Amino acid sequence: MLKITIPLSESYNEESNEFVVDGVNIELEHSLVSLSKWESFFEKSFLATKDKTTEEVLWYIKAMVTTPEVPEAILSRLSEKNIEEINNYINAKMTATWFSDSGKTASREIITAEIIYYWMISLNIPFECQHWHLNRLITLIQVCNRKNAPAKKMSRSEIAKKQRELNAQRKAELGTSG
């Protein structure tokens, strides 16, 4: 959850010699819920759409708002700092988990909200997780997939190498030459 203040007016307080900014506090959530709202409006994949128009970006920010009854006029007053905060929040990893992706190729499947919901259902991930930060939810899905995947079979050369290492270890332990 991201909390930001949208500036509405700025004035100067001569008594304290400070600028005073009046604003509205709102809360935003980059989640599967906001993603599905955006996709239902634009009828295309949010994650697969790399170059979004200004309208699409602002509509996504509107879909992210969890604060009740925020007028669109307020959202039109987002500052550059607000937009930067929102982008940093969307792009944040939000997890300590990392993956070693050696030899993995990226899927060409277009990912939509329904695909992510399908993954949640098939992996028995509770629906409360649809409110998690989207990057964290996708990481959980990846963890579940990797933990549920069958063990990778070793090739003949890997088996032979492992056997040689075990034999060498045993010879060293027993002090024999073979």
C-alpha angles and dihedrals in degrees: 000000000000122000118199137169117227109209115233103172139000126209138167121243106210094192094059095026091231137124112244119208118198114201150151122256116222135175123223132193124199097203145130088269093058090042091054092048090054094046093049089054099043096029094220137094113281094201095047094048103089101173107048122185121239088254091053093049093048091046090053091051087051089051089051095056113109096173108105120250104359109170118230089237088067092051090051087064095064110140125222087254090054091050090048091050090050093049091048089050093049092048095044115117093222094195141072092222118109133179134219101222099184110155094004119132122207118251117245092213114123107238117220133170090263091055090052091048088050090052090050092051095045092048094044092240108164117248091239085078090069086083094054120105103281095236090053092050092050090049090053089051090051091049091050091049093050094045091048095046117106116256113273112253116235120238121239091258091051091050091049091048092050090048091051090050091050092048091050091048092050093047089052093048095047096038093231132134096224 
